């Protein structure tokens, strides 16, 4: 069955979703598994001997023994002039971004049995035209020349609009609390898509990694001596440190659904259990998450919207699962925010919906050439047919009078010719006098002779 693919390329995790054609309609977008654990994989690449890349969990496992061949965080380096060092080679960030997208496409193609009709990629709202162009060029080198690029907040809004009807010009705020940063974007419904209202508000904090760091710090308070004794240079002990951080990530996610959890730590003294309650976790997370409603208010005020005028706030990203965050935003806005059952998958589903809209129901090739989502700009009239030839308009005849040009002055040209000849003759005469009458041919002697000639000419009676 024909399908399209939506990919959300996050800074820390990558997700994917597909939408299938059902006759003349497209079915709802659904997440697609990229690994044995589900549709979410780490945004990690590992370069292998033949020059290709493995990605996701397989790449993360290689980081323990071959960390120099593993690349992380390359999505935030996009646009930098300096490449990343992967093994013994320098690789530009856009090449790594394209490799991650290619790996997702190949993985889904393997599961589905045939490639998608079209691919859409949800990317960071901080990417401008230059970064998008770099990624498109890198994808074209891999044979993926027709890929629609969708800003992450727009993909989240498209996913929401696919489930809930929105009135024209309806404003909404997308707050994406991702693994490495928070982005707040104000959008307005403009069918069939959305338009940006102002610029997205980007902040490095809070993030999911901030909450992970808090849990790691909590464990160091209780097991600091044993953790400090671990040597990161030893593969086995480095694996124990990696497992500890992964356990913190698992605990953070689990505490969003249950009141407490037991964490298991592989320490030098042996395997140790550590009990953690949601109350303790929220005490650690509150200083970070309290910034989110403040950032939402700043983003609304920057586009001349009052907080009470914002009727719809969508929380996206894995951290949106945390109940404390939902409560803090609801208290500030006086209404509960909208949180999907799987907020980390909203952007991938929205990208799949965007990919399905690129293809028309009448022909599979009708709109495939469109490789980017056009974003409406306020103040521009959509009724203007930019791509149509304008109708010719008859213009009144214009009479042009010739510019008056004066004839050249022939006498002036003759005078200039005589002056040039006179100067040349004088120079020749001076040279002859110096040659035959100067006893001293040094510069001082020649200067004395020249002064004598001038003095002689001045003493002659007129």
One Martini backbone bead per residue (centre of mass of N, CA, C, O) as a GRO file, in nm:
protein
  462
    1UNK     BB    1   0.097   0.035   0.023
    2UNK     BB    2   0.091   0.352   0.005
    3UNK     BB    3   0.340   0.588   0.141
    4UNK     BB    4   0.450   0.813   0.392
    5UNK     BB    5   0.725   1.003   0.544
    6UNK     BB    6   0.804   1.096   0.884
    7UNK     BB    7   1.068   1.305   1.025
    8UNK     BB    8   1.223   1.351   1.347
    9UNK     BB    9   1.503   1.567   1.404
   10UNK     BB   10   1.662   1.558   1.685
   11UNK     BB   11   1.920   1.622   1.906
   12UNK     BB   12   1.863   1.328   2.071
   13UNK     BB   13   1.608   1.235   1.899
   14UNK     BB   14   1.438   0.996   1.678
   15UNK     BB   15   1.153   0.994   1.458
   16UNK     BB   16   0.861   0.809   1.313
   17UNK     BB   17   0.612   0.826   1.040
   18UNK     BB   18   0.306   0.711   0.882
   19UNK     BB   19   0.107   0.740   0.573
   20UNK     BB   20  -0.180   0.605   0.422
   21UNK     BB   21  -0.342   0.514   0.139
   22UNK     BB   22  -0.715   0.539   0.112
   23UNK     BB   23  -0.757   0.583  -0.177
   24UNK     BB   24  -0.851   0.926  -0.163
   25UNK     BB   25  -0.724   0.887   0.122
   26UNK     BB   26  -0.571   0.958   0.435
   27UNK     BB   27  -0.444   0.820   0.687
   28UNK     BB   28  -0.342   0.819   0.984
   29UNK     BB   29  -0.076   0.886   1.158
   30UNK     BB   30   0.194   0.654   1.241
   31UNK     BB   31   0.410   0.505   1.415
   32UNK     BB   32   0.747   0.378   1.364
   33UNK     BB   33   0.973   0.143   1.407
   34UNK     BB   34   1.347   0.164   1.469
   35UNK     BB   35   1.333  -0.045   1.705
   36UNK     BB   36   1.285  -0.270   1.962
   37UNK     BB   37   1.171  -0.022   2.157
   38UNK     BB   38   1.075   0.165   1.908
   39UNK     BB   39   1.032   0.500   1.764
   40UNK     BB   40   1.282   0.567   1.954
   41UNK     BB   41   1.599   0.721   1.885
   42UNK     BB   42   1.908   0.805   1.890
   43UNK     BB   43   2.110   1.080   1.779
   44UNK     BB   44   2.328   0.854   1.639
   45UNK     BB   45   2.661   0.796   1.504
   46UNK     BB   46   2.854   0.536   1.323
   47UNK     BB   47   3.155   0.472   1.186
   48UNK     BB   48   3.263   0.255   0.949
   49UNK     BB   49   3.493   0.101   0.745
   50UNK     BB   50   3.326   0.172   0.463
   51UNK     BB   51   3.198   0.479   0.549
   52UNK     BB   52   2.953   0.425   0.687
   53UNK     BB   53   2.642   0.420   0.880
   54UNK     BB   54   2.530   0.388   1.204
   55UNK     BB   55   2.230   0.396   1.409
   56UNK     BB   56   2.130   0.458   1.714
   57UNK     BB   57   2.167   0.197   1.922
   58UNK     BB   58   2.411   0.080   1.774
   59UNK     BB   59   2.584   0.336   1.807
   60UNK     BB   60   2.570   0.364   2.118
   61UNK     BB   61   2.720   0.093   2.179
   62UNK     BB   62   2.997   0.190   2.041
   63UNK     BB   63   3.080   0.417   2.250
   64UNK     BB   64   3.237   0.251   2.458
   65UNK     BB   65   3.480   0.138   2.250
   66UNK     BB   66   3.420   0.377   1.997
   67UNK     BB   67   3.396   0.700   2.048
   68UNK     BB   68   3.560   0.827   1.800
   69UNK     BB   69   3.317   0.710   1.590
   70UNK     BB   70   3.115   0.901   1.738
   71UNK     BB   71   2.810   1.101   1.685
   72UNK     BB   72   2.696   1.405   1.839
   73UNK     BB   73   2.517   1.702   1.807
   74UNK     BB   74   2.499   1.783   1.486
   75UNK     BB   75   2.240   1.963   1.463
   76UNK     BB   76   2.378   2.214   1.622
   77UNK     BB   77   2.626   2.237   1.392
   78UNK     BB   78   2.474   2.352   1.178
   79UNK     BB   79   2.669   2.588   0.977
   80UNK     BB   80   2.942   2.529   1.039
   81UNK     BB   81   3.270   2.546   0.927
   82UNK     BB   82   3.342   2.322   1.114
   83UNK     BB   83   3.407   2.010   1.138
   84UNK     BB   84   3.382   1.682   1.233
   85UNK     BB   85   3.534   1.433   1.427
   86UNK     BB   86   3.547   1.101   1.272
   87UNK     BB   87   3.795   0.961   1.373
   88UNK     BB   88   4.006   1.039   1.083
   89UNK     BB   89   3.771   1.240   0.998
   90UNK     BB   90   3.610   1.503   0.823
   91UNK     BB   91   3.268   1.604   0.900
   92UNK     BB   92   3.002   1.749   0.805
   93UNK     BB   93   2.701   1.805   0.950
   94UNK     BB   94   2.516   1.759   0.695
   95UNK     BB   95   2.612   1.467   0.650
   96UNK     BB   96   2.495   1.355   0.918
   97UNK     BB   97   2.204   1.436   0.880
   98UNK     BB   98   2.161   1.276   0.615
   99UNK     BB   99   2.238   0.997   0.734
  100UNK     BB  100   2.004   0.980   0.935
  101UNK     BB  101   1.774   0.998   0.730
  102UNK     BB  102   1.861   0.757   0.558
  103UNK     BB  103   1.836   0.544   0.779
  104UNK     BB  104   1.536   0.575   0.826
  105UNK     BB  105   1.444   0.514   0.536
  106UNK     BB  106   1.570   0.229   0.524
  107UNK     BB  107   1.423   0.105   0.766
  108UNK     BB  108   1.133   0.147   0.661
  109UNK     BB  109   1.167   0.003   0.391
  110UNK     BB  110   1.226  -0.274   0.514
  111UNK     BB  111   0.951  -0.303   0.665
  112UNK     BB  112   0.754  -0.232   0.408
  113UNK     BB  113   0.910  -0.323   0.116
  114UNK     BB  114   0.902  -0.008   0.036
  115UNK     BB  115   0.921   0.297  -0.060
  116UNK     BB  116   0.836   0.605  -0.029
  117UNK     BB  117   0.676   0.867  -0.194
  118UNK     BB  118   0.746   1.054   0.061
  119UNK     BB  119   0.944   1.309   0.240
  120UNK     BB  120   0.942   1.443   0.576
  121UNK     BB  121   1.114   1.699   0.776
  122UNK     BB  122   1.153   1.770   1.110
  123UNK     BB  123   1.284   2.074   1.232
  124UNK     BB  124   1.437   2.317   1.358
  125UNK     BB  125   1.349   2.655   1.414
  126UNK     BB  126   1.661   2.759   1.374
  127UNK     BB  127   1.643   2.700   1.082
  128UNK     BB  128   1.745   2.829   0.796
  129UNK     BB  129   1.801   2.851   0.464
  130UNK     BB  130   2.097   2.760   0.480
  131UNK     BB  131   2.064   2.493   0.636
  132UNK     BB  132   1.856   2.366   0.450
  133UNK     BB  133   2.037   2.364   0.198
  134UNK     BB  134   2.256   2.180   0.308
  135UNK     BB  135   2.072   1.933   0.349
  136UNK     BB  136   1.965   1.905   0.060
  137UNK     BB  137   2.241   1.858  -0.070
  138UNK     BB  138   2.317   1.606   0.097
  139UNK     BB  139   2.070   1.437   0.008
  140UNK     BB  140   2.125   1.443  -0.298
  141UNK     BB  141   2.395   1.278  -0.274
  142UNK     BB  142   2.203   1.022  -0.163
  143UNK     BB  143   1.920   1.041  -0.350
  144UNK     BB  144   1.748   1.276  -0.184
  145UNK     BB  145   1.574   1.520  -0.370
  146UNK     BB  146   1.267   1.476  -0.231
  147UNK     BB  147   1.235   1.693   0.045
  148UNK     BB  148   1.045   1.798   0.307
  149UNK     BB  149   1.062   2.094   0.501
  150UNK     BB  150   0.972   2.117   0.856
  151UNK     BB  151   0.895   2.287   1.109
  152UNK     BB  152   0.841   2.172   1.415
  153UNK     BB  153   0.592   2.347   1.510
  154UNK     BB  154   0.427   2.293   1.251
  155UNK     BB  155   0.406   1.987   1.284
  156UNK     BB  156   0.250   1.995   1.550
  157UNK     BB  157   0.008   2.161   1.440
  158UNK     BB  158  -0.074   1.961   1.216
  159UNK     BB  159  -0.138   1.728   1.406
  160UNK     BB  160  -0.364   1.877   1.557
  161UNK     BB  161  -0.543   1.953   1.302
  162UNK     BB  162  -0.602   1.645   1.229
  163UNK     BB  163  -0.799   1.629   1.507
  164UNK     BB  164  -0.862   1.951   1.510
  165UNK     BB  165  -1.064   2.203   1.451
  166UNK     BB  166  -0.978   2.521   1.303
  167UNK     BB  167  -0.989   2.840   1.289
  168UNK     BB  168  -0.934   3.106   1.128
  169UNK     BB  169  -0.668   3.268   1.290
  170UNK     BB  170  -0.590   3.077   1.506
  171UNK     BB  171  -0.418   3.088   1.796
  172UNK     BB  172  -0.096   2.934   1.885
  173UNK     BB  173   0.115   2.741   2.111
  174UNK     BB  174   0.446   2.601   2.086
  175UNK     BB  175   0.597   2.386   2.336
  176UNK     BB  176   0.930   2.269   2.311
  177UNK     BB  177   1.071   2.020   2.524
  178UNK     BB  178   1.371   1.913   2.485
  179UNK     BB  179   1.680   1.767   2.529
  180UNK     BB  180   1.849   2.074   2.475
  181UNK     BB  181   1.575   2.253   2.455
  182UNK     BB  182   1.362   2.552   2.410
  183UNK     BB  183   1.060   2.613   2.211
  184UNK     BB  184   0.873   2.909   2.123
  185UNK     BB  185   0.563   2.925   1.925
  186UNK     BB  186   0.373   3.139   1.721
  187UNK     BB  187   0.059   3.066   1.571
  188UNK     BB  188  -0.152   3.065   1.267
  189UNK     BB  189  -0.428   2.997   1.108
  190UNK     BB  190  -0.376   2.898   0.748
  191UNK     BB  191  -0.516   2.762   0.518
  192UNK     BB  192  -0.374   2.445   0.526
  193UNK     BB  193  -0.200   2.585   0.749
  194UNK     BB  194   0.060   2.789   0.882
  195UNK     BB  195   0.176   3.077   1.065
  196UNK     BB  196   0.406   3.291   1.163
  197UNK     BB  197   0.437   3.478   1.475
  198UNK     BB  198   0.705   3.574   1.449
  199UNK     BB  199   0.963   3.453   1.645
  200UNK     BB  200   1.121   3.216   1.781
  201UNK     BB  201   1.183   3.098   2.111
  202UNK     BB  202   1.509   3.045   2.234
  203UNK     BB  203   1.635   2.790   2.476
  204UNK     BB  204   1.864   2.597   2.656
  205UNK     BB  205   1.658   2.657   2.891
  206UNK     BB  206   1.510   2.402   2.939
  207UNK     BB  207   1.575   2.039   2.965
  208UNK     BB  208   1.612   1.706   2.970
  209UNK     BB  209   1.914   1.718   3.062
  210UNK     BB  210   1.870   1.876   3.322
  211UNK     BB  211   1.714   1.645   3.466
  212UNK     BB  212   1.935   1.435   3.444
  213UNK     BB  213   2.149   1.594   3.606
  214UNK     BB  214   1.993   1.594   3.873
  215UNK     BB  215   1.999   1.284   3.914
  216UNK     BB  216   2.303   1.253   3.910
  217UNK     BB  217   2.351   1.441   4.152
  218UNK     BB  218   2.191   1.270   4.355
  219UNK     BB  219   2.376   1.018   4.334
  220UNK     BB  220   2.639   1.165   4.426
  221UNK     BB  221   2.548   1.217   4.717
  222UNK     BB  222   2.543   0.894   4.784
  223UNK     BB  223   2.792   0.791   4.551
  224UNK     BB  224   3.056   0.958   4.505
  225UNK     BB  225   3.305   0.775   4.563
  226UNK     BB  226   3.232   0.547   4.363
  227UNK     BB  227   3.206   0.728   4.107
  228UNK     BB  228   3.500   0.855   4.122
  229UNK     BB  229   3.645   0.565   4.084
  230UNK     BB  230   3.568   0.578   3.803
  231UNK     BB  231   3.707   0.499   3.481
  232UNK     BB  232   3.664   0.627   3.164
  233UNK     BB  233   3.908   0.461   3.026
  234UNK     BB  234   3.743   0.218   3.105
  235UNK     BB  235   3.516   0.033   2.947
  236UNK     BB  236   3.359  -0.086   3.190
  237UNK     BB  237   3.328   0.184   3.351
  238UNK     BB  238   3.201   0.344   3.121
  239UNK     BB  239   2.949   0.164   3.109
  240UNK     BB  240   2.849   0.235   3.395
  241UNK     BB  241   2.805   0.540   3.342
  242UNK     BB  242   2.606   0.506   3.109
  243UNK     BB  243   2.396   0.340   3.267
  244UNK     BB  244   2.332   0.557   3.476
  245UNK     BB  245   2.215   0.767   3.282
  246UNK     BB  246   1.997   0.581   3.162
  247UNK     BB  247   1.851   0.545   3.434
  248UNK     BB  248   1.768   0.843   3.461
  249UNK     BB  249   1.592   0.851   3.211
  250UNK     BB  250   1.398   0.628   3.295
  251UNK     BB  251   1.299   0.762   3.558
  252UNK     BB  252   1.181   1.018   3.438
  253UNK     BB  253   0.968   0.872   3.262
  254UNK     BB  254   0.829   0.703   3.488
  255UNK     BB  255   0.744   0.954   3.678
  256UNK     BB  256   0.509   1.039   3.474
  257UNK     BB  257   0.326   0.764   3.568
  258UNK     BB  258   0.457   0.733   3.860
  259UNK     BB  259   0.534   0.781   4.206
  260UNK     BB  260   0.765   0.552   4.172
  261UNK     BB  261   1.116   0.423   4.183
  262UNK     BB  262   1.368   0.185   4.092
  263UNK     BB  263   1.715   0.207   4.098
  264UNK     BB  264   1.993   0.063   3.913
  265UNK     BB  265   2.334   0.020   4.027
  266UNK     BB  266   2.669  -0.010   3.897
  267UNK     BB  267   2.900  -0.064   4.138
  268UNK     BB  268   3.189  -0.149   4.288
  269UNK     BB  269   3.015  -0.283   4.536
  270UNK     BB  270   2.765  -0.321   4.349
  271UNK     BB  271   2.442  -0.380   4.323
  272UNK     BB  272   2.212  -0.098   4.347
  273UNK     BB  273   1.942   0.043   4.522
  274UNK     BB  274   1.721   0.328   4.428
  275UNK     BB  275   1.486   0.532   4.565
  276UNK     BB  276   1.225   0.723   4.385
  277UNK     BB  277   1.027   1.001   4.392
  278UNK     BB  278   0.826   1.236   4.258
  279UNK     BB  279   0.864   1.454   4.468
  280UNK     BB  280   1.173   1.470   4.449
  281UNK     BB  281   1.188   1.525   4.147
  282UNK     BB  282   1.021   1.795   4.152
  283UNK     BB  283   1.221   1.951   4.327
  284UNK     BB  284   1.445   1.944   4.104
  285UNK     BB  285   1.264   2.050   3.849
  286UNK     BB  286   1.124   2.323   3.911
  287UNK     BB  287   1.342   2.545   3.841
  288UNK     BB  288   1.322   2.469   3.537
  289UNK     BB  289   1.004   2.457   3.466
  290UNK     BB  290   0.929   2.757   3.546
  291UNK     BB  291   1.028   2.881   3.266
  292UNK     BB  292   0.812   2.804   3.059
  293UNK     BB  293   0.574   3.002   3.122
  294UNK     BB  294   0.753   3.250   3.084
  295UNK     BB  295   0.821   3.201   2.782
  296UNK     BB  296   0.531   3.208   2.683
  297UNK     BB  297   0.474   3.501   2.765
  298UNK     BB  298   0.701   3.628   2.596
  299UNK     BB  299   0.603   3.530   2.318
  300UNK     BB  300   0.325   3.669   2.329
  301UNK     BB  301   0.425   3.966   2.383
  302UNK     BB  302   0.603   3.988   2.115
  303UNK     BB  303   0.297   3.974   1.951
  304UNK     BB  304   0.067   4.122   2.113
  305UNK     BB  305  -0.012   3.908   2.342
  306UNK     BB  306  -0.206   3.791   2.572
  307UNK     BB  307  -0.238   3.533   2.779
  308UNK     BB  308  -0.561   3.523   2.754
  309UNK     BB  309  -0.550   3.501   2.427
  310UNK     BB  310  -0.441   3.214   2.470
  311UNK     BB  311  -0.613   2.916   2.395
  312UNK     BB  312  -0.357   2.750   2.271
  313UNK     BB  313  -0.144   2.496   2.423
  314UNK     BB  314   0.138   2.307   2.315
  315UNK     BB  315   0.296   2.021   2.433
  316UNK     BB  316   0.625   1.913   2.355
  317UNK     BB  317   0.796   1.649   2.408
  318UNK     BB  318   0.909   1.446   2.657
  319UNK     BB  319   0.874   1.659   2.900
  320UNK     BB  320   0.557   1.690   2.871
  321UNK     BB  321   0.490   1.445   3.071
  322UNK     BB  322   0.530   1.616   3.307
  323UNK     BB  323   0.309   1.714   3.542
  324UNK     BB  324   0.437   1.975   3.648
  325UNK     BB  325   0.440   2.128   3.381
  326UNK     BB  326   0.136   2.128   3.332
  327UNK     BB  327   0.066   2.284   3.593
  328UNK     BB  328   0.232   2.543   3.549
  329UNK     BB  329   0.095   2.629   3.285
  330UNK     BB  330  -0.201   2.627   3.384
  331UNK     BB  331  -0.165   2.844   3.609
  332UNK     BB  332  -0.068   3.077   3.421
  333UNK     BB  333  -0.319   3.042   3.193
  334UNK     BB  334  -0.593   2.926   3.317
  335UNK     BB  335  -0.522   2.655   3.147
  336UNK     BB  336  -0.488   2.365   3.001
  337UNK     BB  337  -0.278   2.198   2.830
  338UNK     BB  338  -0.176   2.031   2.541
  339UNK     BB  339  -0.131   1.666   2.557
  340UNK     BB  340  -0.008   1.407   2.431
  341UNK     BB  341   0.041   1.074   2.477
  342UNK     BB  342   0.294   1.130   2.255
  343UNK     BB  343   0.485   1.408   2.237
  344UNK     BB  344   0.747   1.289   2.084
  345UNK     BB  345   0.553   1.222   1.806
  346UNK     BB  346   0.417   1.476   1.678
  347UNK     BB  347   0.623   1.570   1.458
  348UNK     BB  348   0.622   1.309   1.288
  349UNK     BB  349   0.322   1.312   1.220
  350UNK     BB  350   0.317   1.594   1.090
  351UNK     BB  351   0.516   1.522   0.863
  352UNK     BB  352   0.335   1.306   0.733
  353UNK     BB  353   0.103   1.499   0.666
  354UNK     BB  354   0.273   1.687   0.488
  355UNK     BB  355   0.348   1.468   0.280
  356UNK     BB  356   0.051   1.409   0.191
  357UNK     BB  357  -0.001   1.706   0.081
  358UNK     BB  358   0.200   1.700  -0.153
  359UNK     BB  359   0.021   1.485  -0.245
  360UNK     BB  360  -0.206   1.399  -0.464
  361UNK     BB  361  -0.506   1.218  -0.540
  362UNK     BB  362  -0.467   1.209  -0.861
  363UNK     BB  363  -0.142   1.229  -0.839
  364UNK     BB  364   0.187   1.134  -0.762
  365UNK     BB  365   0.325   1.400  -0.930
  366UNK     BB  366   0.196   1.683  -0.869
  367UNK     BB  367   0.397   1.775  -0.583
  368UNK     BB  368   0.695   1.666  -0.551
  369UNK     BB  369   0.871   1.924  -0.621
  370UNK     BB  370   0.809   2.004  -0.341
  371UNK     BB  371   1.079   2.089  -0.088
  372UNK     BB  372   0.899   2.300   0.079
  373UNK     BB  373   0.753   2.481   0.326
  374UNK     BB  374   0.532   2.732   0.307
  375UNK     BB  375   0.534   3.047   0.473
  376UNK     BB  376   0.336   3.264   0.588
  377UNK     BB  377   0.301   3.623   0.569
  378UNK     BB  378   0.227   3.894   0.706
  379UNK     BB  379   0.064   4.111   0.465
  380UNK     BB  380   0.001   3.887   0.251
  381UNK     BB  381  -0.164   3.817  -0.040
  382UNK     BB  382  -0.296   3.519  -0.155
  383UNK     BB  383  -0.444   3.624  -0.427
  384UNK     BB  384  -0.174   3.647  -0.552
  385UNK     BB  385  -0.043   3.543  -0.868
  386UNK     BB  386   0.282   3.473  -0.878
  387UNK     BB  387   0.296   3.233  -1.113
  388UNK     BB  388   0.149   3.418  -1.303
  389UNK     BB  389   0.081   3.577  -1.584
  390UNK     BB  390   0.047   3.887  -1.660
  391UNK     BB  391  -0.150   4.108  -1.786
  392UNK     BB  392  -0.152   4.313  -2.036
  393UNK     BB  393  -0.075   4.667  -2.046
  394UNK     BB  394  -0.174   4.954  -2.171
  395UNK     BB  395   0.028   5.217  -2.287
  396UNK     BB  396   0.114   5.520  -2.328
  397UNK     BB  397   0.269   5.717  -2.523
  398UNK     BB  398   0.617   5.815  -2.552
  399UNK     BB  399   0.786   6.114  -2.577
  400UNK     BB  400   1.118   6.157  -2.708
  401UNK     BB  401   1.361   6.384  -2.668
  402UNK     BB  402   1.640   6.489  -2.788
  403UNK     BB  403   1.951   6.539  -2.687
  404UNK     BB  404   2.145   6.801  -2.664
  405UNK     BB  405   2.442   6.836  -2.877
  406UNK     BB  406   2.743   6.968  -2.885
  407UNK     BB  407   2.980   7.062  -3.076
  408UNK     BB  408   3.292   7.045  -3.131
  409UNK     BB  409   3.595   7.220  -3.052
  410UNK     BB  410   3.837   7.277  -3.284
  411UNK     BB  411   4.017   7.508  -3.165
  412UNK     BB  412   4.085   7.371  -2.898
  413UNK     BB  413   4.239   7.131  -3.021
  414UNK     BB  414   4.462   7.304  -3.155
  415UNK     BB  415   4.576   7.440  -2.901
  416UNK     BB  416   4.662   7.177  -2.756
  417UNK     BB  417   4.866   7.091  -2.973
  418UNK     BB  418   5.061   7.336  -2.951
  419UNK     BB  419   5.132   7.307  -2.654
  420UNK     BB  420   5.263   7.024  -2.667
  421UNK     BB  421   5.486   7.103  -2.873
  422UNK     BB  422   5.621   7.325  -2.703
  423UNK     BB  423   5.702   7.151  -2.461
  424UNK     BB  424   5.879   6.953  -2.619
  425UNK     BB  425   6.083   7.164  -2.731
  426UNK     BB  426   6.183   7.266  -2.456
  427UNK     BB  427   6.300   6.999  -2.356
  428UNK     BB  428   6.508   6.964  -2.584
  429UNK     BB  429   6.665   7.229  -2.535
  430UNK     BB  430   6.756   7.168  -2.248
  431UNK     BB  431   6.919   6.915  -2.322
  432UNK     BB  432   7.128   7.058  -2.506
  433UNK     BB  433   7.245   7.258  -2.299
  434UNK     BB  434   7.347   7.051  -2.099
  435UNK     BB  435   7.541   6.895  -2.291
  436UNK     BB  436   7.728   7.160  -2.406
  437UNK     BB  437   7.745   7.377  -2.129
  438UNK     BB  438   7.805   7.175  -1.901
  439UNK     BB  439   8.066   7.121  -1.679
  440UNK     BB  440   7.864   7.017  -1.463
  441UNK     BB  441   7.684   6.697  -1.453
  442UNK     BB  442   7.556   6.733  -1.206
  443UNK     BB  443   7.283   6.823  -1.035
  444UNK     BB  444   7.399   7.099  -0.940
  445UNK     BB  445   7.504   7.198  -1.214
  446UNK     BB  446   7.237   7.186  -1.370
  447UNK     BB  447   7.082   7.379  -1.182
  448UNK     BB  448   7.268   7.627  -1.232
  449UNK     BB  449   7.223   7.651  -1.538
  450UNK     BB  450   6.910   7.683  -1.525
  451UNK     BB  451   6.918   7.952  -1.359
  452UNK     BB  452   7.082   8.119  -1.564
  453UNK     BB  453   6.878   8.108  -1.795
  454UNK     BB  454   6.644   8.242  -1.642
  455UNK     BB  455   6.798   8.503  -1.573
  456UNK     BB  456   6.859   8.587  -1.862
  457UNK     BB  457   6.563   8.608  -1.956
  458UNK     BB  458   6.480   8.826  -1.735
  459UNK     BB  459   6.707   9.059  -1.834
  460UNK     BB  460   6.569   9.103  -2.080
  461UNK     BB  461   6.445   9.314  -2.288
  462UNK     BB  462   6.111   9.393  -2.393
   0.00000   0.00000   0.00000
